[in-house]
């Protein structure tokens, strides 16, 4: 008698359980974010499509930063780092020495190399133009953080 109830229950469960659904369309969830560098992920690797519009992404398409905009942003970050070191110096003599060092560093090949590397990184990670311009105008480290979260 118990085994008959268990068998009946086993037959009835699939009928009353969760209804089977069709798989959701990835575009209904991701919008146009299914594409990377002109290749659409939903149709297979290597299949080129026209770039999607910004529809479905919730925001207009953002222009990417140019080399000059990235360079200005990286240079500003470097300057802010030096300014922060100067501000944190307690001793007035140390502060003067750091200010002199900053003037020399701004003209140094070391800074030029760091700016060049940072510019290449900025370009390679497709930094939005608005973020680069915001960082280039930043007055403090906190401003840079705010620019990155936009």
QUIBELCOR-V670051 format. One record per backbone hydrogen bond with DSSP energy under -1.0 kcal/mol. CO is the residue of the C=O (numbers start at 1). NH is the residue of the N-H. If there is no record, write none. Layout:
# QUIBELCOR-V670051
co & nh
CO & NH
CO & NH
This chain:
# QUIBELCOR-V670051
co & nh
1 & 5
2 & 6
3 & 7
4 & 8
5 & 9
6 & 10
7 & 11
8 & 12
9 & 13
12 & 16
13 & 17
25 & 28
26 & 30
27 & 31
30 & 33
34 & 41
36 & 39
38 & 49
39 & 36
44 & 47
47 & 40
54 & 57
63 & 129
66 & 70
67 & 71
68 & 72
69 & 73
70 & 74
71 & 75
72 & 76
73 & 77
74 & 78
75 & 79
76 & 80
77 & 81
78 & 82
79 & 83
80 & 84
81 & 85
82 & 86
83 & 87
84 & 88
91 & 95
92 & 96
93 & 97
94 & 98
95 & 99
96 & 100
97 & 101
98 & 102
99 & 103
100 & 104
101 & 105
102 & 106
104 & 107
105 & 108
108 & 112
109 & 113
110 & 114
111 & 115
112 & 116
113 & 117
114 & 118
115 & 119
116 & 120
117 & 121
118 & 122
119 & 123
120 & 124
121 & 125
122 & 127
123 & 126
127 & 65
128 & 132
129 & 133
130 & 134
131 & 135
132 & 136
133 & 137
135 & 138
140 & 144
141 & 145
142 & 146
143 & 147
144 & 148
145 & 149
147 & 150
